């Protein structure tokens, strides 16, 4: 698990509804969810797929309830996710498991807490991370 994940989720759950969309093996995903449950971190929705080629799309969550596209945010390292969810996506660098120097979630937490003040996050996200062909090629060098 990425460093600071528990603190990150605990803090953000005060401002956001937390959902998980995962391609992790089910056994490992269950283990992580159990740890988060012990920490009293509420995960509202869980979508799981075994297909690593499937692109995560917010419409999967929006179809489960009353969507609010104006304040939905998806955070993922996959550039395809950012393209499909342009206007609602925050790209992050891939976590390689080297924990000693990874502080991505500390920066991301501050950004998302500031973002929570917007009634409609899409303009801010499009401005900060607007996805076009040129930006997709540069995804590995993003702020987060």
C-alpha positions as CSV (number, residue, x, y, z in Angstrom):
1,X,0.0,0.0,0.0
2,X,1.3,3.5,-0.9
3,X,2.7,5.4,2.1
4,X,0.1,7.7,3.9
5,X,-2.9,5.9,2.3
6,X,-4.8,5.5,5.6
7,X,-4.3,9.1,6.7
8,X,-5.1,10.3,3.2
9,X,-8.4,8.3,3.0
10,X,-9.3,9.2,6.6
11,X,-8.9,12.9,5.9
12,X,-10.6,12.9,2.5
13,X,-13.5,10.9,3.7
14,X,-14.6,13.9,5.7
15,X,-15.1,15.8,2.4
16,X,-15.6,13.1,-0.2
17,X,-17.5,9.9,-0.7
18,X,-14.8,7.3,-1.2
19,X,-15.2,4.6,-3.9
20,X,-12.7,2.0,-5.1
21,X,-12.4,0.7,-8.6
22,X,-9.7,-2.0,-8.6
23,X,-8.0,-4.5,-10.9
24,X,-6.1,-6.0,-7.9
25,X,-6.6,-9.8,-7.4
26,X,-9.7,-10.2,-5.3
27,X,-7.8,-11.7,-2.3
28,X,-5.5,-8.8,-2.1
29,X,-8.3,-6.3,-2.5
30,X,-10.2,-7.9,0.3
31,X,-7.1,-7.7,2.5
32,X,-6.7,-4.0,1.9
33,X,-10.4,-3.3,2.4
34,X,-10.4,-5.2,5.7
35,X,-7.4,-3.0,6.9
36,X,-9.3,0.1,5.9
37,X,-12.4,-1.1,7.6
38,X,-10.4,-1.6,10.9
39,X,-9.3,2.0,10.5
40,X,-13.0,3.0,10.2
41,X,-12.5,4.4,6.7
42,X,-15.8,4.2,4.9
43,X,-15.6,2.9,1.4
44,X,-19.0,3.5,-0.2
45,X,-18.7,1.7,-3.5
46,X,-16.4,-1.0,-4.7
47,X,-16.1,-2.1,-8.3
48,X,-13.7,-4.9,-9.2
49,X,-12.6,-6.3,-12.5
50,X,-10.1,-9.0,-13.4
51,X,-9.4,-7.3,-16.7
52,X,-6.2,-5.1,-16.6
53,X,-7.1,-3.8,-20.0
54,X,-10.4,-2.3,-18.8
55,X,-10.4,1.4,-18.6
56,X,-11.9,2.8,-15.4
57,X,-14.8,5.0,-16.2
58,X,-16.8,7.1,-13.8
59,X,-20.0,6.3,-15.6
60,X,-19.7,2.9,-13.8
61,X,-20.2,4.7,-10.5
62,X,-22.7,7.2,-11.8
63,X,-25.0,4.4,-13.0
64,X,-25.2,3.1,-9.4
65,X,-26.9,6.1,-8.0
66,X,-27.7,9.7,-8.5
67,X,-24.5,11.0,-10.2
68,X,-23.1,14.4,-9.6
69,X,-20.6,14.9,-12.4
70,X,-19.8,18.4,-11.1
71,X,-18.0,17.1,-8.1
72,X,-16.8,13.6,-9.1
73,X,-13.1,13.0,-9.1
74,X,-11.2,9.9,-10.2
75,X,-7.5,9.5,-9.3
76,X,-5.5,7.0,-11.3
77,X,-2.1,6.4,-12.8
78,X,-3.5,5.1,-16.1
79,X,-3.4,7.7,-18.8
80,X,-6.4,6.0,-20.5
81,X,-8.5,6.7,-17.4
82,X,-7.6,10.4,-17.5
83,X,-8.6,10.5,-21.2
84,X,-12.0,8.7,-20.7
85,X,-12.8,10.9,-17.6
86,X,-11.4,14.2,-18.9
87,X,-12.6,17.0,-16.7
88,X,-13.0,14.7,-13.7
89,X,-9.5,13.1,-13.6
90,X,-6.4,13.7,-11.5
91,X,-3.5,11.7,-12.9
92,X,-0.9,10.4,-10.5
93,X,2.4,8.6,-11.0
94,X,2.4,4.8,-10.7
95,X,3.4,3.5,-7.3
96,X,6.3,1.1,-7.7
97,X,6.4,-0.1,-4.1
98,X,9.4,2.0,-3.1
99,X,8.0,3.5,0.1
100,X,10.8,5.5,1.6
101,X,10.6,8.5,-0.8
102,X,7.0,8.4,-2.0
103,X,5.0,11.4,-0.7
104,X,2.5,11.7,-3.5
105,X,-0.5,11.3,-1.3
106,X,0.6,14.2,1.0
107,X,0.5,16.6,-2.0
108,X,-2.6,15.0,-3.5
109,X,-4.4,15.3,-0.2
110,X,-3.9,19.1,0.0
111,X,-4.9,19.4,-3.7
112,X,-8.1,17.5,-3.2
113,X,-9.0,19.3,0.0
114,X,-8.6,22.6,-1.9
115,X,-10.6,21.1,-4.8
116,X,-13.5,20.2,-2.4
117,X,-14.3,24.0,-2.2
118,X,-15.4,24.1,-5.8
119,X,-19.1,23.5,-6.6
120,X,-18.0,22.2,-10.0
121,X,-14.6,20.6,-10.1
122,X,-14.5,20.0,-13.8
123,X,-13.3,23.5,-14.8
124,X,-10.4,23.4,-12.3
125,X,-9.4,19.8,-13.2
126,X,-9.7,20.6,-16.9
127,X,-7.5,23.6,-16.4
128,X,-4.9,21.8,-14.3
129,X,-4.9,18.4,-16.0
130,X,-6.9,18.9,-19.2
131,X,-6.2,15.8,-21.3
132,X,-5.3,16.0,-24.9
133,X,-3.0,13.9,-27.1
134,X,0.1,15.9,-26.1
135,X,-0.7,15.6,-22.4
136,X,-1.2,11.9,-22.6
137,X,2.3,11.5,-23.8
138,X,3.6,13.5,-20.8
139,X,1.5,11.7,-18.2
140,X,4.5,10.2,-16.3
141,X,5.8,13.7,-15.5
142,X,2.7,15.1,-13.8
143,X,2.6,17.1,-10.6
144,X,1.4,14.1,-8.6
